């Protein structure tokens, strides 16, 4: 009998970013494994609605003609602003509208797959579990509300304690928990007493056809890239210092960036006349990977906060997918992956000069650079390919469960 799955996610195709790409791949691959999958999501708005007026982002015909399998709710308030009040209103409006859909939906589902953050969507998933009498798969992409404290935008202790209680409740009520970083496992176990067997690691990954197969070209011009969010979690001050220093050394830096800090960075580059720095507008995933592949180093920065020690930024996976060695200012799980797999060089936190020294070292040692590039591609092929990792999800779905 065909199993029916409802995926509830704020982010989905054609949005850019790791979250939307993750859910798109899970949706498509579950369909390929003969599951009957429906998606409940919002109208595309990340990082802003206007970029999706461009048809180039709607580049998957199979998803453009979804045969009633993709349901989108429209949110009037803007999330992506500096106003905390606006963000909360956005999340509450989204929660209410998706909850309303679930309340009046007459279909039945064997499983509800809900991805968080935001935590508000997680609770819609919990309601959907009860409404449909389904099993709940909770997909954890970030630790919320810890990440709110980490970026310093929310420090109301009473509200944070409430959110922390709700977080624990979600972990306790989920039938299965999926994480995109092994760094989350200990936190969830400690928080809610969840057994390790109940948690599965399904990382953000690449499709097999996306993984670089090109030989490393030593004679290519040496160029550096930063691709991804320019938000509160990233260390923009290090990027400014790197941009200035790389420009002084006549090394090209490409930035494919979006997020709250993008205008600040663009203004800095303009005011300092950094002619070797190019800032590109958001690109489709295919375009972004093609641009990354033409560079020799990929930059990763995170703010020096304990909460970010558990994450594995999507840009790390994207750089390795393209065979691009990494120079990073990170700690924790990201550092462990890069060092263990020998796919890049790690600088101390907030140390732009050490990052710059690593970049120079790679520029002057092409053979070492070539070795790191090969390690990147090997690691992705071994552990971070969607076609293989989806089997972790289907292994759970194929078990016999008794609904209550």
Secondary structure, 3 states (H helix, E strand, C coil): CCCEEEEECCCCCCCCCHHHHHHHHHHHHHHHCCCEEEEEEECCCCCCHHHHHCHHHCCCHHHHCCCCCEEEECCCCCCCCCCHHHHHHHHHHHHHHHHHHHHHCCCCCCEEEEEECCHHHHHHHHHHHHHHCCEEEEEECCCCCHHHHHHCCCCCHHHHHHHHHHHHHHHHHCCEEEECCHHHHHHHHHHHCCCHHHEEECCCCECHHHCCCCCCCCCCCCEEEEEEECCCCCCHHHHHHHHHHHHHCCCEEEEEEECCCHHHHHHHHHHCCCCCEEEECCCCHHHHHHHHCCCCEEEEECCCCHHHHHCCCHHHHHHHHCCCEEEEECCHHHHHHHHHHCCEEECCCCCHHHHHHHHHHHHHCHHHHHHHHHHHHHHHHHHCEHHHHHHHHHHHHCCCCCCC
